[in-house]
Amino acid sequence: MGIVRSPDFRTSSRAARDQIVAVIERDELHPLFQPIVDLRTGLVAGYEALARFTRGQRRGVAEWFQDAHRAGVGLRLEAHAAKQALSTARRPFGSYLALNLSATALGSADLDAVMPARLDGIVVELTGDGPALADDKLREIRQELTGRL
């Protein structure tokens, strides 16, 4: 019986990176909007933007983002998902849009390039993807973002 070796992380990381970049370039990520209902009124208060991939369905959505962060393109993928969600027209008046973003994405140039100048009606839900940020850095980013309301 021979020795079984795990794949070289650099090779698998490079392959994952290439696959993720191809998904972005071929525009194979599309938003799906999950309604959020206000239980007091029974009305839709907002929508959570969820990412769905048109290829690689055997890989879960969370795996795409985790693999992207491990391969060094996580911020780019998060920004692309946010751009897709934000570019969808005709959100009902008065409803908000919730975006799932990592703390590191919040402070990235990739995300800043796709976010609108005014963030009225945008809710951010922090994910566990990507490296953690220090509390003081996260507070600084939050203050900058709330200044855009």
ZAMARGU-4260 file (C-alpha; in steps of 0.2 Angstrom, whole numbers, plus 5000, padded with zeros to 4 digits):
<rodrens>
0) 5000/5000/5000 | 5007/5017/4995 | 5008/5033/5005 | 4993/5044/5002 | 4998/5062/5001
5) 4986/5077/5003 | 4986/5089/4988 | 4998/5103/4988 | 4989/5118/4996 | 4997/5130/4984
10) 4991/5120/4969 | 4974/5118/4975 | 4973/5136/4981 | 4979/5142/4964 | 4966/5131/4955
15) 4952/5138/4967 | 4958/5156/4964 | 4957/5153/4945 | 4940/5145/4947 | 4933/5159/4957
20) 4941/5173/4946 | 4933/5164/4931 | 4916/5165/4940 | 4918/5183/4943 | 4923/5187/4925
25) 4910/5176/4917 | 4897/5184/4929 | 4891/5167/4936 | 4885/5174/4953 | 4868/5180/4954
30) 4858/5187/4969 | 4843/5179/4976 | 4832/5190/4988 | 4825/5183/5003 | 4810/5194/5010
35) 4811/5199/5028 | 4794/5201/5036 | 4790/5213/5050 | 4780/5201/5062 | 4771/5216/5069
40) 4763/5222/5053 | 4765/5206/5042 | 4773/5217/5028 | 4790/5214/5020 | 4802/5226/5028
45) 4817/5222/5018 | 4827/5209/5008 | 4842/5199/5012 | 4853/5197/4997 | 4860/5179/4995
50) 4873/5174/4982 | 4869/5160/4971 | 4882/5152/4958 | 4877/5146/4941 | 4891/5134/4941
55) 4899/5122/4954 | 4883/5118/4962 | 4891/5103/4971 | 4900/5117/4982 | 4890/5126/4995
60) 4889/5145/4994 | 4899/5146/5011 | 4912/5135/5003 | 4914/5147/4988 | 4917/5162/5000
65) 4929/5152/5012 | 4939/5145/4997 | 4940/5163/4990 | 4947/5170/5006 | 4960/5156/5007
70) 4965/5159/4989 | 4967/5178/4992 | 4952/5183/4981 | 4938/5184/4995 | 4937/5203/4995
75) 4935/5203/4977 | 4921/5190/4977 | 4912/5198/4991 | 4913/5215/4982 | 4906/5206/4966
80) 4892/5199/4976 | 4887/5216/4984 | 4888/5224/4967 | 4876/5211/4959 | 4864/5214/4974
85) 4865/5233/4973 | 4863/5234/4954 | 4846/5225/4955 | 4833/5238/4951 | 4816/5241/4959
90) 4818/5237/4977 | 4801/5242/4985 | 4801/5259/4992 | 4804/5259/5011 | 4812/5242/5011
95) 4830/5239/5016 | 4843/5228/5008 | 4853/5217/5019 | 4871/5212/5013 | 4881/5198/5020
100) 4899/5205/5022 | 4915/5200/5031 | 4923/5213/5043 | 4938/5213/5032 | 4927/5217/5016
105) 4920/5232/5025 | 4936/5241/5025 | 4942/5235/5008 | 4944/5246/4993 | 4936/5232/4983
110) 4919/5234/4992 | 4921/5253/4993 | 4922/5254/4974 | 4905/5246/4972 | 4895/5253/4987
115) 4884/5269/4984 | 4890/5285/4992 | 4874/5285/5002 | 4870/5270/5012 | 4852/5273/5017
120) 4842/5257/5016 | 4857/5246/5017 | 4859/5234/5032 | 4876/5225/5034 | 4876/5207/5042
125) 4893/5202/5047 | 4899/5185/5042 | 4913/5175/5049 | 4922/5174/5032 | 4940/5181/5031
130) 4952/5186/5045 | 4945/5195/5060 | 4947/5213/5064 | 4952/5221/5080 | 4937/5229/5089
135) 4944/5247/5087 | 4946/5245/5068 | 4928/5238/5067 | 4922/5253/5077 | 4931/5265/5065
140) 4924/5256/5050 | 4906/5257/5057 | 4908/5276/5061 | 4914/5279/5043 | 4899/5269/5036
145) 4886/5277/5048 | 4893/5294/5042 | 4886/5289/5025 | 4868/5288/5030
</rodrens>
